């Protein structure tokens, strides 16, 4: 290349930089600047990633000198033009600073919208740059989360700054209610998208318990953050203020949902029950507690003021519910 040709190339590059600068000062929004390189630093639909660098799948020697700049159309849209007079289209382009932007089929920079490229979803922010490792709020109020490579999360739980979120199959974050995950569990997202986790909560008068993972306890026993044992039915509702059966065993849940365990408990009716360490109620049997013997009937209530027969013996349960007399039948 002659000295004259080198000088000519330098002048062209300076003009492109000047044009980009003029555009930046002319528009009220922050406009992404295009990195001017000797090689087209972009990836078309047949390009590929290598060492975190976008490499074009271009073999023609003339393409090695392509550079890009931004122009503003009459309608205010940003358009990426190449140094050959054409425009970049349907490709991701690397910006100054390493950010990405996307040029659609008309070469227009996508802004404030979700885009599909090479079968993956991305979100273009207001300034045209592709979101990376961050949450974004779209025009319709829905939120999305972009991973480190810019692709939008979907069908999975996210953990960010100690908080949990769930990205649905449409890539938007769950919010304002229950959501069934891809794995079949149930979660509850608040208005800002954060999942309730590690605590009990109520919805329309029904109590639920969300585990630390954010998954709502369902059809199972669960230990709460306060050390209480609870039981959630197959709808996820925590059983409260009543007796209930699980696999032939009887339990009692207080108004708070905590299951009575390891001791006596007096019901609103005045009747008493006794639960072992696991919460199972004594029933239809004689048992010992606090140095005395007691009898619990088939319903789990401790008998008082009457005789009961168990096997070949009769037992008298006093008004204090203690067994005070035994007779052979």
C-alpha positions in Angstrom: 0.0 0.0 0.0 1.4 3.4 -1.0 1.8 6.3 1.4 -1.0 8.2 -0.4 -3.3 5.2 0.1 -2.5 5.0 3.8 -3.2 8.7 4.2 -6.5 8.3 2.4 -7.5 5.4 4.7 -6.7 7.4 7.8 -8.8 10.4 6.6 -11.8 8.1 5.9 -11.5 6.6 9.4 -11.3 10.1 11.0 -14.4 11.1 9.1 -16.3 8.1 10.3 -15.3 8.8 13.9 -16.4 12.4 13.4 -19.7 11.4 12.0 -20.4 9.1 14.9 -19.5 11.8 17.3 -21.9 14.3 15.7 -24.7 11.7 15.9 -24.0 11.2 19.6 -24.3 14.9 20.4 -27.4 15.4 18.2 -29.6 12.8 19.9 -31.1 13.1 23.4 -30.6 9.4 24.2 -27.3 7.7 24.7 -26.3 6.0 21.4 -24.0 3.0 21.3 -20.8 3.7 19.3 -19.6 1.2 16.8 -16.1 -0.2 17.2 -14.1 0.6 14.1 -11.9 -2.3 13.2 -10.0 -3.6 10.2 -12.0 -6.8 10.4 -15.8 -6.8 10.5 -16.3 -7.5 14.2 -19.8 -8.9 14.0 -21.5 -12.2 13.9 -24.1 -13.1 11.3 -26.5 -16.0 11.5 -23.7 -18.4 10.5 -21.0 -16.9 12.8 -19.7 -18.3 16.1 -18.2 -17.4 19.4 -14.6 -18.0 20.2 -12.8 -16.8 23.4 -15.6 -14.4 24.1 -15.0 -12.7 20.8 -17.5 -12.5 18.0 -15.8 -13.8 14.8 -17.5 -13.3 11.4 -17.8 -16.3 9.1 -16.5 -14.3 6.2 -13.7 -15.5 3.9 -13.7 -12.9 1.2 -10.6 -10.7 1.4 -12.6 -7.5 0.8 -14.6 -8.0 4.0 -11.5 -7.6 6.1 -11.5 -3.8 5.7 -15.2 -3.3 6.5 -16.0 -0.8 9.3 -19.3 0.2 10.7 -20.9 3.5 11.8 -24.2 4.7 13.0 -26.5 7.0 11.1 -29.9 8.4 12.1 -32.8 8.1 9.7 -35.4 10.7 9.2 -37.8 8.8 11.5 -35.2 8.9 14.3 -34.2 5.2 14.1 -30.6 4.3 14.4 -29.1 2.4 11.4 -25.8 0.6 11.2 -24.0 1.4 7.9 -20.9 -0.3 6.6 -18.0 1.4 4.9 -19.1 0.0 1.5 -22.3 2.0 1.5 -24.5 -0.9 2.6 -25.9 -1.5 6.0 -25.5 -4.3 8.6 -28.6 -6.4 8.9 -29.7 -9.4 11.0 -26.5 -9.5 13.0 -25.0 -8.8 16.4 -22.4 -6.0 16.3 -19.8 -5.4 19.0 -19.9 -1.9 20.5 -17.1 0.2 22.0 -16.7 -1.1 25.5 -17.5 -4.6 24.5 -21.3 -4.3 24.5 -23.5 -5.7 21.8 -26.3 -4.3 19.7 -28.5 -6.0 17.2 -29.3 -4.8 13.6 -32.5 -6.1 12.3 -33.4 -7.0 8.6 -33.4 -3.3 7.7 -30.2 -2.5 9.5 -32.1 -0.7 12.3 -30.7 -1.0 15.8 -33.3 -2.8 18.0 -34.2 -0.8 21.1 -36.5 -1.6 24.1 -37.6 -4.9 22.8 -37.0 -8.6 23.0 -35.2 -10.0 20.0 -34.6 -13.5 18.6 -31.2 -14.3 17.1 -29.9 -17.7 16.2 -32.7 -19.3 18.1 -31.9 -17.4 21.3 -33.7 -14.5 23.0 -32.0 -11.2 23.9 -33.2 -7.9 25.2 -32.2 -4.6 23.6 -32.2 -1.7 26.0 -33.2 1.9 25.4 -29.8 2.9 24.2 -29.7 -0.1 21.8 -27.1 -2.2 23.8 -28.0 -5.8 24.5 -28.6 -6.5 28.2 -26.0 -8.6 29.9 -26.1 -10.0 33.4 -28.9 -7.7 34.5 -32.6 -7.3 35.0 -34.6 -5.2 32.6 -38.1 -3.9 32.7 -39.8 -3.9 29.3 -42.4 -1.4 28.1 -45.3 -3.6 29.1 -44.0 -3.7 32.7 -42.7 -7.3 32.6 -39.2 -8.0 33.7 -36.5 -10.2 32.1 -33.1 -11.3 33.2 -30.1 -11.5 30.8 -27.3 -13.9 31.6 -23.6 -13.2 31.2 -23.8 -14.1 27.5 -26.8 -11.8 27.0 -29.3 -14.7 26.5 -32.5 -14.3 28.4 -33.2 -16.8 31.2 -36.2 -19.1 30.9 -37.8 -22.0 32.7 -35.5 -21.8 35.8 -35.1 -20.2 39.2 -32.6 -17.3 39.5 -30.7 -16.3 42.6 -29.4 -12.7 42.6 -28.2 -10.7 45.6 -29.7 -13.2 48.0 -33.1 -13.0 46.3 -34.8 -15.6 44.1 -36.8 -15.1 40.9 -38.4 -17.4 38.4 -38.1 -16.9 34.6 -41.0 -18.4 32.8 -41.0 -20.2 29.4 -41.7 -16.8 27.7 -38.5 -15.4 29.4 -40.5 -12.9 31.6 -40.2 -13.2 35.3 -43.2 -14.5 37.3 -44.9 -11.8 39.3 -48.1 -11.1 41.3 -49.1 -14.7 42.2 -48.5 -18.4 41.9 -46.5 -19.9 39.1 -45.9 -23.5 38.2 -42.3 -24.2 37.3 -40.9 -26.3 34.5 -40.1 -29.0 37.2 -43.6 -29.1 38.4 -43.2 -27.2 41.7 -45.2 -24.2 42.7 -43.7 -20.8 43.6 -45.2 -17.5 44.6 -43.8 -14.2 43.1 -44.5 -10.8 44.5 -45.2 -7.7 42.4 -41.5 -7.0 41.9 -40.9 -10.6 40.8 -39.1 -11.7 44.0 -40.1 -15.2 45.2 -41.3 -15.7 48.7 -38.8 -18.1 50.3 -38.2 -19.5 53.7 -41.4 -18.4 55.4 -45.2 -18.8 55.7 -47.6 -16.5 53.9 -51.3 -16.1 53.3 -53.3 -15.7 50.0 -57.0 -15.1 50.2 -57.0 -16.4 53.8 -55.2 -19.7 53.0 -51.8 -20.3 54.5 -48.8 -21.6 52.5 -45.2 -22.2 53.2 -42.4 -21.5 50.8 -39.1 -23.4 51.3 -35.7 -21.6 51.1 -35.6 -22.7 47.4 -38.8 -20.8 46.8 -40.8 -24.0 46.1 -44.0 -24.2 48.0 -44.4 -27.2 50.3 -47.0 -29.6 48.8 -48.4 -32.9 50.0 -45.7 -33.2 52.7 -44.4 -32.3 56.1 -41.9 -29.5 56.4 -39.9 -27.8 59.1 -40.2 -24.0 59.1 -37.5 -21.4 59.7 -38.8 -21.2 63.3 -38.4 -24.9 63.9 -42.1 -25.8 63.7 -43.4 -28.8 61.9 -46.2 -28.2 59.4 -48.1 -30.2 56.8 -49.2 -28.9 53.4 -51.9 -30.7 51.4 -51.7 -31.5 47.7 -52.8 -28.0 46.8 -50.0 -26.5 48.9 -52.4 -25.2 51.6 -51.0 -25.6 55.2 -53.4 -27.5 57.5 -54.4 -25.3 60.4 -56.6 -25.5 63.5 -57.7 -29.1 63.1 -56.9 -32.8 63.3 -55.9 -34.5 60.1 -54.8 -37.9 58.8 -51.7 -38.8 56.9 -51.1 -42.5 55.9 -53.1 -43.8 58.8 -51.6 -41.5 61.4 -53.4 -38.8 63.3 -52.0 -35.3 63.8 -53.2 -31.9 65.1 -52.2 -28.6 63.6 -52.6 -25.4 65.7 -54.1 -22.2 64.2 -50.6 -21.1 63.2 -50.1 -24.4 61.3 -47.6 -25.7 63.8 -48.2 -29.4 64.5 -48.5 -30.3 68.2 -45.5 -32.4 69.2 -44.0 -34.1 72.3 -46.6 -33.3 74.9 -50.2 -32.5 75.9 -52.4 -29.9 74.2 -55.8 -28.6 75.2 -58.3 -28.0 72.4 -60.9 -25.2 72.3 -63.5 -27.7 73.3 -61.6 -28.4 76.5 -60.5 -31.9 75.4 -56.9 -32.9 75.6 -54.6 -34.7 73.2 -51.1 -36.0 73.4 -48.6 -36.1 70.6 -45.2 -37.9 70.4 -42.0 -36.3 69.3 -43.0 -36.7 65.6 -46.4 -35.2 66.2 -48.4 -38.4 65.9 -51.3 -38.4 68.4 -51.7 -41.2 70.9 -55.0 -43.0 70.2 -56.7 -46.2 71.3 -53.9 -47.0 73.8 -52.5 -46.5 77.2 -49.4 -44.3 77.4 -47.1 -42.9 80.0 -46.2 -39.2 80.4 -44.9 -37.1 83.3 -44.8 -40.2 85.6 -48.5 -41.1 85.1 -50.5 -43.3 82.8 -53.3 -42.1 80.5 -55.7 -43.5 78.0 -56.4 -41.9 74.5 -59.5 -43.1 72.7 -59.8 -43.9 69.0 -60.3 -40.2 68.2 -57.1 -39.2 70.0 -58.9 -37.6 73.0 -57.6 -38.4 76.5 -60.4 -40.0 78.5 -61.5 -38.6 81.9 -64.0 -39.6 84.6 -64.8 -43.1 83.3 -63.8 -46.7 83.1 -62.2 -48.1 79.9 -61.5 -51.7 78.9 -58.2 -52.6 77.2 -57.6 -56.3 76.7 -58.2 -58.2 79.9 -58.2 -55.1 82.1 -60.4 -52.2 83.1 -58.9 -48.8 83.8 -60.4 -45.9 85.6 -59.5 -42.5 84.2 -60.0 -39.8 86.8 -61.3 -36.3 86.1 -57.7 -35.3 85.9 -57.4 -37.9 83.2 -54.8 -40.0 85.1 -55.4 -43.7 85.4 -55.9 -44.3 89.1 -57.5 -47.8 89.2 -56.9 -51.1 87.4 -59.1 -54.2 87.5 -58.8 -57.6 85.9 -61.9 -58.4 83.7 
